[in-house]
Amino acid sequence: MTDFLPYPDAAATRQPIGYWIGEAHERITRSLRGALAVENLTQPHWRMLNHVGGNPGHWSATSLIK
């Protein structure tokens, strides 16, 4: 059994592709949230900073609050 799956390898190979997509999504999201938490940020905080950084000088405090 692998150390990251809850069942033996033989059972893992029978999982449909949708399972693996969901598994990848969960692991990526968990990793991203953990990395952001180190900086005391959440995903919404990151999205706002990403938009501001992509177009500096365009955003005002009022437009960011909306």
All heavy atoms as TSV, in Angstrom:
chain	resi	resn	atom	element	x	y	z
A	1	MET	N	N	0.843	-1.180	0.000
A	1	MET	CA	C	0.000	0.000	0.000
A	1	MET	C	C	0.888	1.243	0.000
A	1	MET	O	O	1.880	1.293	0.703
A	1	MET	CB	C	-0.910	0.003	1.223
A	1	MET	CG	C	-1.774	1.223	1.249
A	1	MET	SD	S	-3.135	1.364	2.455
A	1	MET	CE	C	-3.113	-0.021	3.455
A	2	THR	N	N	0.527	2.226	-0.782
A	2	THR	CA	C	1.295	3.471	-0.781
A	2	THR	C	C	0.965	4.246	0.485
A	2	THR	O	O	-0.081	4.060	1.096
A	2	THR	CB	C	0.953	4.323	-2.023
A	2	THR	OG1	O	-0.438	4.624	-1.979
A	2	THR	CG2	C	1.293	3.603	-3.297
A	3	ASP	N	N	1.851	5.137	0.866
A	3	ASP	CA	C	1.638	5.869	2.111
A	3	ASP	C	C	0.688	7.056	1.968
A	3	ASP	O	O	0.373	7.707	2.935
A	3	ASP	CB	C	2.977	6.320	2.687
A	3	ASP	CG	C	3.784	7.160	1.723
A	3	ASP	OD1	O	3.609	7.015	0.509
A	3	ASP	OD2	O	4.600	7.953	2.199
A	4	PHE	N	N	0.188	7.324	0.781
A	4	PHE	CA	C	-0.711	8.460	0.624
A	4	PHE	C	C	-2.109	8.077	0.143
A	4	PHE	O	O	-2.956	8.928	-0.041
A	4	PHE	CB	C	-0.103	9.518	-0.306
A	4	PHE	CG	C	0.175	9.023	-1.704
A	4	PHE	CD1	C	-0.791	9.125	-2.690
A	4	PHE	CD2	C	1.397	8.471	-2.026
A	4	PHE	CE1	C	-0.532	8.666	-3.972
A	4	PHE	CE2	C	1.655	8.022	-3.304
A	4	PHE	CZ	C	0.686	8.120	-4.277
A	5	LEU	N	N	-2.366	6.805	-0.060
A	5	LEU	CA	C	-3.696	6.347	-0.455
A	5	LEU	C	C	-4.299	5.481	0.644
A	5	LEU	O	O	-3.588	4.733	1.295
A	5	LEU	CB	C	-3.633	5.541	-1.757
A	5	LEU	CG	C	-3.255	6.322	-3.008
A	5	LEU	CD1	C	-3.124	5.380	-4.195
A	5	LEU	CD2	C	-4.269	7.404	-3.308
A	6	PRO	N	N	-5.595	5.570	0.834
A	6	PRO	CA	C	-6.230	4.817	1.911
A	6	PRO	C	C	-6.521	3.350	1.585
A	6	PRO	O	O	-7.196	2.686	2.339
A	6	PRO	CB	C	-7.525	5.587	2.123
A	6	PRO	CG	C	-7.842	6.160	0.791
A	6	PRO	CD	C	-6.503	6.487	0.179
A	7	TYR	N	N	-6.027	2.849	0.446
A	7	TYR	CA	C	-6.271	1.457	0.068
A	7	TYR	C	C	-5.098	0.929	-0.737
A	7	TYR	O	O	-4.262	1.700	-1.190
A	7	TYR	CB	C	-7.580	1.312	-0.729
A	7	TYR	CG	C	-7.866	2.442	-1.657
A	7	TYR	CD1	C	-7.144	2.616	-2.832
A	7	TYR	CD2	C	-8.857	3.359	-1.359
A	7	TYR	CE1	C	-7.408	3.673	-3.674
A	7	TYR	CE2	C	-9.118	4.423	-2.209
A	7	TYR	CZ	C	-8.400	4.575	-3.354
A	7	TYR	OH	O	-8.658	5.628	-4.184
A	8	PRO	N	N	-5.029	-0.392	-0.931
A	8	PRO	CA	C	-3.881	-0.996	-1.627
A	8	PRO	C	C	-3.723	-0.513	-3.070
A	8	PRO	O	O	-4.675	-0.052	-3.697
A	8	PRO	CB	C	-4.211	-2.489	-1.603
A	8	PRO	CG	C	-5.254	-2.659	-0.565
A	8	PRO	CD	C	-5.989	-1.360	-0.471
A	9	ASP	N	N	-2.505	-0.650	-3.587
A	9	ASP	CA	C	-2.203	-0.222	-4.958
A	9	ASP	C	C	-3.138	-0.839	-5.986
A	9	ASP	O	O	-3.560	-0.171	-6.928
A	9	ASP	CB	C	-0.764	-0.566	-5.324
A	9	ASP	CG	C	0.247	0.239	-4.529
A	9	ASP	OD1	O	-0.130	1.284	-3.970
A	9	ASP	OD2	O	1.410	-0.171	-4.481
A	10	ALA	N	N	-3.483	-2.109	-5.829
A	10	ALA	CA	C	-4.361	-2.781	-6.798
A	10	ALA	C	C	-5.726	-2.101	-6.859
A	10	ALA	O	O	-6.304	-1.935	-7.929
A	10	ALA	CB	C	-4.519	-4.255	-6.442
A	11	ALA	N	N	-6.234	-1.674	-5.725
A	11	ALA	CA	C	-7.516	-0.972	-5.709
A	11	ALA	C	C	-7.366	0.425	-6.303
A	11	ALA	O	O	-8.274	0.935	-6.965
A	11	ALA	CB	C	-8.056	-0.887	-4.285
A	12	ALA	N	N	-6.234	1.056	-6.085
A	12	ALA	CA	C	-6.001	2.404	-6.613
A	12	ALA	C	C	-6.030	2.419	-8.134
A	12	ALA	O	O	-6.528	3.368	-8.747
A	12	ALA	CB	C	-4.669	2.945	-6.114
A	13	THR	N	N	-5.523	1.379	-8.750
A	13	THR	CA	C	-5.488	1.340	-10.216
A	13	THR	C	C	-6.872	1.195	-10.826
A	13	THR	O	O	-7.055	1.468	-12.001
A	13	THR	CB	C	-4.591	0.197	-10.721
A	13	THR	OG1	O	-5.120	-1.048	-10.271
A	13	THR	CG2	C	-3.163	0.384	-10.259
A	14	ARG	N	N	-7.865	0.805	-10.041
A	14	ARG	CA	C	-9.228	0.646	-10.551
A	14	ARG	C	C	-10.071	1.914	-10.394
A	14	ARG	O	O	-11.234	1.926	-10.777
A	14	ARG	CB	C	-9.910	-0.525	-9.851
A	14	ARG	CG	C	-9.296	-1.868	-10.216
A	14	ARG	CD	C	-10.146	-3.024	-9.715
A	14	ARG	NE	N	-10.339	-3.008	-8.270
A	14	ARG	CZ	C	-9.560	-3.622	-7.376
A	14	ARG	NH1	N	-8.500	-4.276	-7.787
A	14	ARG	NH2	N	-9.845	-3.579	-6.100
A	15	GLN	N	N	-9.496	2.951	-9.831
A	15	GLN	CA	C	-10.254	4.187	-9.641
A	15	GLN	C	C	-10.441	4.899	-10.977
A	15	GLN	O	O	-9.528	4.960	-11.790
A	15	GLN	CB	C	-9.534	5.117	-8.658
A	15	GLN	CG	C	-9.426	4.568	-7.260
A	15	GLN	CD	C	-10.774	4.267	-6.647
A	15	GLN	OE1	O	-11.706	5.051	-6.759
A	15	GLN	NE2	N	-10.871	3.111	-6.028
A	16	PRO	N	N	-11.628	5.488	-11.222
A	16	PRO	CA	C	-11.860	6.210	-12.472
A	16	PRO	C	C	-11.082	7.526	-12.511
A	16	PRO	O	O	-10.649	8.039	-11.474
A	16	PRO	CB	C	-13.368	6.469	-12.455
A	16	PRO	CG	C	-13.752	6.422	-11.021
A	16	PRO	CD	C	-12.793	5.472	-10.351
A	17	ILE	N	N	-10.935	8.068	-13.704
A	17	ILE	CA	C	-10.167	9.305	-13.881
A	17	ILE	C	C	-10.751	10.451	-13.053
A	17	ILE	O	O	-10.014	11.283	-12.528
A	17	ILE	CB	C	-10.052	9.691	-15.379
A	17	ILE	CG1	C	-9.055	10.837	-15.570
A	17	ILE	CG2	C	-11.409	10.061	-15.946
A	17	ILE	CD1	C	-7.637	10.478	-15.286
A	18	GLY	N	N	-12.060	10.461	-12.901
A	18	GLY	CA	C	-12.694	11.512	-12.084
A	18	GLY	C	C	-12.207	11.502	-10.652
A	18	GLY	O	O	-12.059	12.546	-10.023
A	19	TYR	N	N	-11.953	10.319	-10.135
A	19	TYR	CA	C	-11.412	10.209	-8.788
A	19	TYR	C	C	-10.069	10.901	-8.708
A	19	TYR	O	O	-9.794	11.664	-7.772
A	19	TYR	CB	C	-11.265	8.738	-8.376
A	19	TYR	CG	C	-10.466	8.590	-7.104
A	19	TYR	CD1	C	-11.088	8.720	-5.878
A	19	TYR	CD2	C	-9.091	8.374	-7.144
A	19	TYR	CE1	C	-10.351	8.608	-4.699
A	19	TYR	CE2	C	-8.350	8.256	-5.987
A	19	TYR	CZ	C	-8.983	8.384	-4.758
A	19	TYR	OH	O	-8.246	8.288	-3.609
A	20	TRP	N	N	-9.194	10.629	-9.680
A	20	TRP	CA	C	-7.846	11.188	-9.649
A	20	TRP	C	C	-7.853	12.693	-9.860
A	20	TRP	O	O	-7.037	13.408	-9.286
A	20	TRP	CB	C	-6.949	10.476	-10.664
A	20	TRP	CG	C	-6.761	9.051	-10.271
A	20	TRP	CD1	C	-7.236	7.955	-10.909
A	20	TRP	CD2	C	-6.090	8.578	-9.103
A	20	TRP	NE1	N	-6.899	6.817	-10.217
A	20	TRP	CE2	C	-6.193	7.170	-9.093
A	20	TRP	CE3	C	-5.422	9.194	-8.055
A	20	TRP	CZ2	C	-5.640	6.386	-8.101
A	20	TRP	CZ3	C	-4.869	8.399	-7.066
A	20	TRP	CH2	C	-4.977	7.024	-7.091
A	21	ILE	N	N	-8.784	13.185	-10.677
A	21	ILE	CA	C	-8.914	14.638	-10.850
A	21	ILE	C	C	-9.311	15.274	-9.521
A	21	ILE	O	O	-8.751	16.298	-9.105
A	21	ILE	CB	C	-9.918	14.973	-11.963
A	21	ILE	CG1	C	-9.335	14.549	-13.315
A	21	ILE	CG2	C	-10.269	16.461	-11.957
A	21	ILE	CD1	C	-10.327	14.591	-14.453
A	22	GLY	N	N	-10.282	14.675	-8.844
A	22	GLY	CA	C	-10.703	15.187	-7.537
A	22	GLY	C	C	-9.586	15.118	-6.512
A	22	GLY	O	O	-9.391	16.038	-5.716
A	23	GLU	N	N	-8.846	14.019	-6.532
A	23	GLU	CA	C	-7.720	13.860	-5.608
A	23	GLU	C	C	-6.655	14.932	-5.855
A	23	GLU	O	O	-6.140	15.542	-4.912
A	23	GLU	CB	C	-7.122	12.456	-5.771
A	23	GLU	CG	C	-6.062	12.107	-4.780
A	23	GLU	CD	C	-6.571	11.877	-3.378
A	23	GLU	OE1	O	-7.772	11.602	-3.193
A	23	GLU	OE2	O	-5.755	11.993	-2.444
A	24	ALA	N	N	-6.336	15.170	-7.123
A	24	ALA	CA	C	-5.357	16.205	-7.459
A	24	ALA	C	C	-5.852	17.581	-7.016
A	24	ALA	O	O	-5.089	18.373	-6.442
A	24	ALA	CB	C	-5.073	16.206	-8.960
A	25	HIS	N	N	-7.121	17.858	-7.269
A	25	HIS	CA	C	-7.700	19.146	-6.862
A	25	HIS	C	C	-7.580	19.351	-5.357
A	25	HIS	O	O	-7.157	20.417	-4.888
A	25	HIS	CB	C	-9.165	19.204	-7.293
A	25	HIS	CG	C	-9.871	20.422	-6.808
A	25	HIS	ND1	N	-10.560	20.446	-5.617
A	25	HIS	CD2	C	-9.983	21.654	-7.339
A	25	HIS	CE1	C	-11.065	21.654	-5.435
A	25	HIS	NE2	N	-10.727	22.402	-6.473
A	26	GLU	N	N	-7.947	18.336	-4.589
A	26	GLU	CA	C	-7.877	18.437	-3.129
A	26	GLU	C	C	-6.451	18.672	-2.645
A	26	GLU	O	O	-6.209	19.514	-1.785
A	26	GLU	CB	C	-8.439	17.180	-2.481
A	26	GLU	CG	C	-9.937	17.038	-2.607
A	26	GLU	CD	C	-10.687	18.160	-1.923
A	26	GLU	OE1	O	-10.285	18.569	-0.805
A	26	GLU	OE2	O	-11.670	18.642	-2.514
A	27	ARG	N	N	-5.505	17.961	-3.212
A	27	ARG	CA	C	-4.113	18.093	-2.766
A	27	ARG	C	C	-3.517	19.439	-3.152
A	27	ARG	O	O	-2.789	20.060	-2.368
A	27	ARG	CB	C	-3.274	16.954	-3.317
A	27	ARG	CG	C	-3.607	15.633	-2.660
A	27	ARG	CD	C	-2.925	14.478	-3.350
A	27	ARG	NE	N	-3.391	13.231	-2.820
A	27	ARG	CZ	C	-2.621	12.352	-2.180
A	27	ARG	NH1	N	-1.343	12.590	-2.018
A	27	ARG	NH2	N	-3.139	11.241	-1.719
A	28	ILE	N	N	-3.820	19.910	-4.355
A	28	ILE	CA	C	-3.312	21.216	-4.790
A	28	ILE	C	C	-3.919	22.322	-3.943
A	28	ILE	O	O	-3.223	23.232	-3.488
A	28	ILE	CB	C	-3.588	21.438	-6.291
A	28	ILE	CG1	C	-2.719	20.497	-7.117
A	28	ILE	CG2	C	-3.364	22.893	-6.682
A	28	ILE	CD1	C	-3.114	20.408	-8.579
A	29	THR	N	N	-5.232	22.248	-3.716
A	29	THR	CA	C	-5.910	23.266	-2.914
A	29	THR	C	C	-5.357	23.289	-1.494
A	29	THR	O	O	-5.072	24.351	-0.937
A	29	THR	CB	C	-7.424	23.009	-2.893
A	29	THR	OG1	O	-7.915	23.068	-4.234
A	29	THR	CG2	C	-8.160	24.045	-2.059
A	30	ARG	N	N	-5.177	22.111	-0.897
A	30	ARG	CA	C	-4.635	22.022	0.461
A	30	ARG	C	C	-3.231	22.618	0.519
A	30	ARG	O	O	-2.885	23.364	1.439
A	30	ARG	CB	C	-4.627	20.565	0.907
A	30	ARG	CG	C	-4.425	20.364	2.379
A	30	ARG	CD	C	-4.563	18.908	2.811
A	30	ARG	NE	N	-5.589	18.194	2.070
A	30	ARG	CZ	C	-5.391	17.035	1.441
A	30	ARG	NH1	N	-4.213	16.455	1.469
A	30	ARG	NH2	N	-6.362	16.443	0.790
A	31	SER	N	N	-2.414	22.318	-0.482
A	31	SER	CA	C	-1.044	22.830	-0.523
A	31	SER	C	C	-1.030	24.352	-0.684
A	31	SER	O	O	-0.280	25.060	0.003
A	31	SER	CB	C	-0.285	22.167	-1.666
A	31	SER	OG	O	1.005	22.702	-1.774
A	32	LEU	N	N	-1.869	24.852	-1.581
A	32	LEU	CA	C	-1.953	26.298	-1.812
A	32	LEU	C	C	-2.412	27.018	-0.554
A	32	LEU	O	O	-1.824	28.016	-0.145
A	32	LEU	CB	C	-2.896	26.599	-2.971
A	32	LEU	CG	C	-3.184	28.070	-3.254
A	32	LEU	CD1	C	-1.908	28.805	-3.628
A	32	LEU	CD2	C	-4.216	28.210	-4.350
A	33	ARG	N	N	-3.457	26.506	0.074
A	33	ARG	CA	C	-3.961	27.137	1.298
A	33	ARG	C	C	-2.912	27.112	2.403
A	33	ARG	O	O	-2.787	28.072	3.164
A	33	ARG	CB	C	-5.242	26.463	1.745
A	33	ARG	CG	C	-6.410	26.809	0.859
A	33	ARG	CD	C	-7.676	26.132	1.292
A	33	ARG	NE	N	-8.781	26.526	0.435
A	33	ARG	CZ	C	-9.931	25.901	0.366
A	33	ARG	NH1	N	-10.153	24.833	1.125
A	33	ARG	NH2	N	-10.878	26.326	-0.448
A	34	GLY	N	N	-2.154	26.038	2.492
A	34	GLY	CA	C	-1.089	25.963	3.497
A	34	GLY	C	C	-0.009	26.998	3.248
A	34	GLY	O	O	0.467	27.653	4.182
A	35	ALA	N	N	0.387	27.145	1.978
A	35	ALA	CA	C	1.417	28.132	1.637
A	35	ALA	C	C	0.925	29.555	1.897
A	35	ALA	O	O	1.680	30.403	2.382
A	35	ALA	CB	C	1.832	27.978	0.180
A	36	LEU	N	N	-0.331	29.812	1.584
A	36	LEU	CA	C	-0.892	31.148	1.835
A	36	LEU	C	C	-1.016	31.418	3.328
A	36	LEU	O	O	-0.789	32.549	3.778
A	36	LEU	CB	C	-2.258	31.287	1.155
A	36	LEU	CG	C	-2.250	31.355	-0.364
A	36	LEU	CD1	C	-3.664	31.289	-0.914
A	36	LEU	CD2	C	-1.545	32.610	-0.851
A	37	ALA	N	N	-1.363	30.395	4.105
A	37	ALA	CA	C	-1.521	30.563	5.554
A	37	ALA	C	C	-0.215	30.992	6.210
A	37	ALA	O	O	-0.236	31.749	7.184
A	37	ALA	CB	C	-2.032	29.277	6.179
A	38	VAL	N	N	0.904	30.552	5.663
A	38	VAL	CA	C	2.205	30.963	6.193
A	38	VAL	C	C	2.341	32.485	6.129
A	38	VAL	O	O	2.943	33.105	7.001
A	38	VAL	CB	C	3.350	30.275	5.412
A	38	VAL	CG1	C	4.698	30.866	5.759
A	38	VAL	CG2	C	3.319	28.778	5.667
A	39	GLU	N	N	1.747	33.079	5.098
A	39	GLU	CA	C	1.794	34.541	4.926
A	39	GLU	C	C	0.559	35.230	5.519
A	39	GLU	O	O	0.327	36.405	5.281
A	39	GLU	CB	C	1.892	34.883	3.436
A	39	GLU	CG	C	3.115	34.329	2.749
A	39	GLU	CD	C	4.410	34.902	3.290
A	39	GLU	OE1	O	4.418	36.061	3.755
A	39	GLU	OE2	O	5.423	34.169	3.267
A	40	ASN	N	N	-0.251	34.457	6.254
A	40	ASN	CA	C	-1.489	34.966	6.852
A	40	ASN	C	C	-2.469	35.477	5.786
A	40	ASN	O	O	-3.094	36.518	5.953
A	40	ASN	CB	C	-1.193	36.047	7.899
A	40	ASN	CG	C	-2.337	36.230	8.871
A	40	ASN	OD1	O	-3.092	35.291	9.129
A	40	ASN	ND2	N	-2.463	37.424	9.410
A	41	LEU	N	N	-2.556	34.744	4.666
A	41	LEU	CA	C	-3.454	35.095	3.568
A	41	LEU	C	C	-4.437	33.965	3.314
A	41	LEU	O	O	-4.203	32.821	3.696
A	41	LEU	CB	C	-2.662	35.341	2.279
A	41	LEU	CG	C	-1.709	36.524	2.263
A	41	LEU	CD1	C	-0.851	36.483	1.011
A	41	LEU	CD2	C	-2.481	37.825	2.352
A	42	THR	N	N	-5.530	34.306	2.635
A	42	THR	CA	C	-6.498	33.321	2.168
A	42	THR	C	C	-6.547	33.408	0.650
A	42	THR	O	O	-5.950	34.316	0.051
A	42	THR	CB	C	-7.895	33.604	2.731
A	42	THR	OG1	O	-8.334	34.878	2.238
A	42	THR	CG2	C	-7.900	33.604	4.260
A	43	GLN	N	N	-7.290	32.501	0.011
A	43	GLN	CA	C	-7.395	32.559	-1.447
A	43	GLN	C	C	-8.022	33.875	-1.926
A	43	GLN	O	O	-7.541	34.469	-2.893
A	43	GLN	CB	C	-8.165	31.355	-1.979
A	43	GLN	CG	C	-7.331	30.096	-1.971
A	43	GLN	CD	C	-8.113	28.902	-2.450
A	43	GLN	OE1	O	-9.010	28.434	-1.755
A	43	GLN	NE2	N	-7.767	28.408	-3.626
A	44	PRO	N	N	-9.093	34.379	-1.280
A	44	PRO	CA	C	-9.621	35.682	-1.717
A	44	PRO	C	C	-8.597	36.809	-1.600
A	44	PRO	O	O	-8.517	37.679	-2.467
A	44	PRO	CB	C	-10.819	35.921	-0.798
A	44	PRO	CG	C	-11.269	34.550	-0.423
A	44	PRO	CD	C	-9.995	33.748	-0.299
A	45	HIS	N	N	-7.796	36.794	-0.521
A	45	HIS	CA	C	-6.738	37.807	-0.390
A	45	HIS	C	C	-5.774	37.709	-1.570
A	45	HIS	O	O	-5.393	38.716	-2.170
A	45	HIS	CB	C	-5.912	37.593	0.896
A	45	HIS	CG	C	-6.629	37.870	2.150
A	45	HIS	ND1	N	-6.562	37.015	3.219
A	45	HIS	CD2	C	-7.421	38.899	2.533
A	45	HIS	CE1	C	-7.270	37.517	4.214
A	45	HIS	NE2	N	-7.816	38.650	3.819
A	46	TRP	N	N	-5.355	36.487	-1.886
A	46	TRP	CA	C	-4.404	36.288	-2.974
A	46	TRP	C	C	-4.983	36.761	-4.303
A	46	TRP	O	O	-4.296	37.413	-5.091
A	46	TRP	CB	C	-3.988	34.820	-3.078
A	46	TRP	CG	C	-3.035	34.614	-4.198
A	46	TRP	CD1	C	-1.687	34.786	-4.165
A	46	TRP	CD2	C	-3.361	34.267	-5.541
A	46	TRP	NE1	N	-1.148	34.547	-5.410
A	46	TRP	CE2	C	-2.174	34.227	-6.269
A	46	TRP	CE3	C	-4.561	33.985	-6.199
A	46	TRP	CZ2	C	-2.135	33.919	-7.615
A	46	TRP	CZ3	C	-4.518	33.662	-7.537
A	46	TRP	CH2	C	-3.307	33.633	-8.226
A	47	ARG	N	N	-6.252	36.434	-4.575
A	47	ARG	CA	C	-6.875	36.867	-5.843
A	47	ARG	C	C	-6.868	38.388	-5.959
A	47	ARG	O	O	-6.565	38.939	-7.017
A	47	ARG	CB	C	-8.306	36.326	-5.942
A	47	ARG	CG	C	-8.377	34.883	-6.360
A	47	ARG	CD	C	-9.775	34.463	-6.744
A	47	ARG	NE	N	-10.731	34.542	-5.654
A	47	ARG	CZ	C	-10.976	33.561	-4.797
A	47	ARG	NH1	N	-10.334	32.420	-4.896
A	47	ARG	NH2	N	-11.864	33.725	-3.849
A	48	MET	N	N	-7.205	39.076	-4.863
A	48	MET	CA	C	-7.224	40.535	-4.897
A	48	MET	C	C	-5.808	41.076	-5.144
A	48	MET	O	O	-5.605	41.940	-5.999
A	48	MET	CB	C	-7.766	41.108	-3.596
A	48	MET	CG	C	-7.835	42.629	-3.608
A	48	MET	SD	S	-8.586	43.347	-2.161
A	48	MET	CE	C	-7.486	42.822	-0.874
A	49	LEU	N	N	-4.827	40.543	-4.436
A	49	LEU	CA	C	-3.446	40.996	-4.639
A	49	LEU	C	C	-2.958	40.684	-6.050
A	49	LEU	O	O	-2.233	41.488	-6.657
A	49	LEU	CB	C	-2.523	40.346	-3.613
A	49	LEU	CG	C	-2.720	40.804	-2.172
A	49	LEU	CD1	C	-1.912	39.930	-1.227
A	49	LEU	CD2	C	-2.376	42.265	-2.015
A	50	ASN	N	N	-3.380	39.561	-6.599
A	50	ASN	CA	C	-3.001	39.189	-7.958
A	50	ASN	C	C	-3.578	40.183	-8.973
A	50	ASN	O	O	-2.893	40.602	-9.912
A	50	ASN	CB	C	-3.483	37.771	-8.257
A	50	ASN	CG	C	-2.910	37.243	-9.540
A	50	ASN	OD1	O	-1.736	37.425	-9.831
A	50	ASN	ND2	N	-3.736	36.582	-10.305
A	51	HIS	N	N	-4.834	40.573	-8.800
A	51	HIS	CA	C	-5.452	41.553	-9.701
A	51	HIS	C	C	-4.780	42.919	-9.583
A	51	HIS	O	O	-4.515	43.575	-10.583
A	51	HIS	CB	C	-6.949	41.692	-9.427
A	51	HIS	CG	C	-7.748	40.543	-9.909
A	51	HIS	ND1	N	-7.855	40.215	-11.240
A	51	HIS	CD2	C	-8.493	39.636	-9.245
A	51	HIS	CE1	C	-8.613	39.151	-11.373
A	51	HIS	NE2	N	-9.013	38.768	-10.171
A	52	VAL	N	N	-4.516	43.323	-8.355
A	52	VAL	CA	C	-3.860	44.617	-8.141
A	52	VAL	C	C	-2.466	44.607	-8.750
A	52	VAL	O	O	-2.058	45.554	-9.432
A	52	VAL	CB	C	-3.796	44.946	-6.630
A	52	VAL	CG1	C	-2.907	46.159	-6.374
A	52	VAL	CG2	C	-5.200	45.197	-6.094
A	53	GLY	N	N	-1.731	43.527	-8.535
A	53	GLY	CA	C	-0.376	43.436	-9.066
A	53	GLY	C	C	-0.341	43.381	-10.578
A	53	GLY	O	O	0.629	43.808	-11.202
A	54	GLY	N	N	-1.408	42.894	-11.200
A	54	GLY	CA	C	-1.462	42.794	-12.657
A	54	GLY	C	C	-1.750	44.116	-13.333
A	54	GLY	O	O	-1.535	44.267	-14.540
A	55	ASN	N	N	-2.262	45.081	-12.587
A	55	ASN	CA	C	-2.589	46.385	-13.155
A	55	ASN	C	C	-2.360	47.460	-12.099
A	55	ASN	O	O	-3.302	48.109	-11.647
A	55	ASN	CB	C	-4.054	46.382	-13.635
A	55	ASN	CG	C	-4.354	47.500	-14.595
A	55	ASN	OD1	O	-3.501	48.330	-14.888
A	55	ASN	ND2	N	-5.573	47.552	-15.080
A	56	PRO	N	N	-1.104	47.674	-11.700
A	56	PRO	CA	C	-0.833	48.646	-10.633
A	56	PRO	C	C	-1.260	50.060	-11.030
A	56	PRO	O	O	-1.200	50.442	-12.183
A	56	PRO	CB	C	0.680	48.569	-10.453
A	56	PRO	CG	C	1.218	47.806	-11.588
A	56	PRO	CD	C	0.083	47.081	-12.249
A	57	GLY	N	N	-1.717	50.794	-10.045
A	57	GLY	CA	C	-2.137	52.172	-10.274
A	57	GLY	C	C	-3.572	52.302	-10.743
A	57	GLY	O	O	-4.125	53.389	-10.773
A	58	HIS	N	N	-4.196	51.203	-11.120
A	58	HIS	CA	C	-5.571	51.217	-11.629
A	58	HIS	C	C	-6.584	51.112	-10.494
A	58	HIS	O	O	-7.699	51.573	-10.636
A	58	HIS	CB	C	-5.774	50.056	-12.620
A	58	HIS	CG	C	-7.163	49.873	-13.078
A	58	HIS	ND1	N	-7.757	50.715	-13.981
A	58	HIS	CD2	C	-8.104	48.969	-12.739
A	58	HIS	CE1	C	-9.008	50.311	-14.186
A	58	HIS	NE2	N	-9.229	49.252	-13.435
A	59	TRP	N	N	-6.190	50.521	-9.406
A	59	TRP	CA	C	-7.126	50.219	-8.333
A	59	TRP	C	C	-7.109	51.282	-7.240
A	59	TRP	O	O	-6.080	51.765	-6.846
A	59	TRP	CB	C	-6.783	48.880	-7.703
A	59	TRP	CG	C	-6.836	47.770	-8.683
A	59	TRP	CD1	C	-5.797	47.302	-9.431
A	59	TRP	CD2	C	-7.966	47.014	-9.064
A	59	TRP	NE1	N	-6.218	46.277	-10.246
A	59	TRP	CE2	C	-7.550	46.087	-10.040
A	59	TRP	CE3	C	-9.300	47.015	-8.680
A	59	TRP	CZ2	C	-8.419	45.173	-10.624
A	59	TRP	CZ3	C	-10.157	46.110	-9.249
A	59	TRP	CH2	C	-9.720	45.201	-10.222
A	60	SER	N	N	-8.292	51.619	-6.731
A	60	SER	CA	C	-8.395	52.492	-5.567
A	60	SER	C	C	-8.914	51.635	-4.414
A	60	SER	O	O	-9.424	50.536	-4.610
A	60	SER	CB	C	-9.397	53.627	-5.850
A	60	SER	OG	O	-10.704	53.104	-5.982
A	61	ALA	N	N	-8.802	52.150	-3.205
A	61	ALA	CA	C	-9.306	51.412	-2.047
A	61	ALA	C	C	-10.797	51.145	-2.191
A	61	ALA	O	O	-11.290	50.070	-1.876
A	61	ALA	CB	C	-9.019	52.198	-0.765
A	62	THR	N	N	-11.537	52.137	-2.726
A	62	THR	CA	C	-12.983	51.975	-2.882
A	62	THR	C	C	-13.310	50.854	-3.867
A	62	THR	O	O	-14.192	50.038	-3.612
A	62	THR	CB	C	-13.600	53.303	-3.395
A	62	THR	OG1	O	-13.258	54.344	-2.490
A	62	THR	CG2	C	-15.109	53.183	-3.496
A	63	SER	N	N	-12.596	50.781	-4.973
A	63	SER	CA	C	-12.901	49.736	-5.959
A	63	SER	C	C	-12.516	48.355	-5.449
A	63	SER	O	O	-13.116	47.355	-5.828
A	63	SER	CB	C	-12.221	50.028	-7.290
A	63	SER	OG	O	-10.821	49.966	-7.170
A	64	LEU	N	N	-11.527	48.276	-4.561
A	64	LEU	CA	C	-11.134	46.973	-4.003
A	64	LEU	C	C	-12.125	46.474	-2.961
A	64	LEU	O	O	-12.289	45.283	-2.789
A	64	LEU	CB	C	-9.749	47.059	-3.382
A	64	LEU	CG	C	-8.605	47.237	-4.370
A	64	LEU	CD1	C	-7.313	47.480	-3.612
A	64	LEU	CD2	C	-8.488	46.044	-5.284
A	65	ILE	N	N	-12.805	47.383	-2.283
A	65	ILE	CA	C	-13.759	47.010	-1.241
A	65	ILE	C	C	-15.037	46.435	-1.856
A	65	ILE	O	O	-15.670	45.577	-1.287
A	65	ILE	CB	C	-14.079	48.208	-0.341
A	65	ILE	CG1	C	-12.830	48.576	0.462
A	65	ILE	CG2	C	-15.244	47.919	0.583
A	65	ILE	CD1	C	-12.952	49.868	1.228
A	66	LYS	N	N	-15.379	46.867	-3.051
A	66	LYS	CA	C	-16.640	46.435	-3.687
A	66	LYS	C	C	-16.655	44.998	-3.984
A	66	LYS	O	O	-15.962	44.235	-4.301
A	66	LYS	CB	C	-16.896	47.223	-4.959
A	66	LYS	CG	C	-17.189	48.669	-4.675
A	66	LYS	CD	C	-17.471	49.392	-5.963
A	66	LYS	CE	C	-17.740	50.849	-5.659
A	66	LYS	NZ	N	-18.021	51.609	-6.832
